[in-house]
């Protein structure tokens, strides 16, 4: 499982941002064809994105296409799917049938262009009340989807919910994202962007809250948000030290025929061990990504 702490949005038609976006420390980049691009500029932006995908980089590259009920989605897919693309971000997914239709288009494009089957990742954004209501069917559709993303901005508008700083009104929808992801064999979901670029304390609080809820990372809209989110979704030195102690002690205990023991006064059994193994693995992924970027 690849690490997705941060996915940074960048307007596909903003040449200066696109030039720098792959070097700012995000685990992945989303070149945008949807909200950040005016209607008149969408056709021309596709070509700019295709060119950007050919540049050397050390992080994953995604493209957010337009929603499937727009006149732009199909042409977006036809033009951007090819070598250099890691995946598609699909906005406003509300039904399993809609998701499967896009999956089918991607499979035809992969075959036509000599790409491995299901090599293009597909990340649906759930950002309407209907999408939340249909999560079980969407996530259990049997598509290529490995993880989903939550979009709070469109969700709060659609559901007539006031998006507050503490985000308590989003707890139910977020909990459903985590539960249905796990129930249907998907990775932990990705959380929404934080839109107040001046409120870094609010960003950190939001990231910590969704990490506790079971999310694996957040999308973001400015490079300054990346260090905060990456730090929150990385093991602390204390967490890592304890996790390594647990992993080492468990290996010794298991060899001696025991599966439950104490470390530093804390009871340890299989769930604690599995979490510790995950923390150690996450740190290895982070260090490997750092070496690749360096």
Helices and strands as residue ranges (DSSP letters): E 6-11, H 15-20, G 21-23, E 28-32, G 39-41, H 42-52, E 60-65, H 73-80, E 87-90, H 96-112, E 121-126, H 129-133, H 135-139, E 149-150, H 152-158, G 168-170, H 171-183, E 190-191, H 200-213, E 217-220, G 223-225, H 226-232, H 237-255, E 261-263, E 266-268, H 270-293
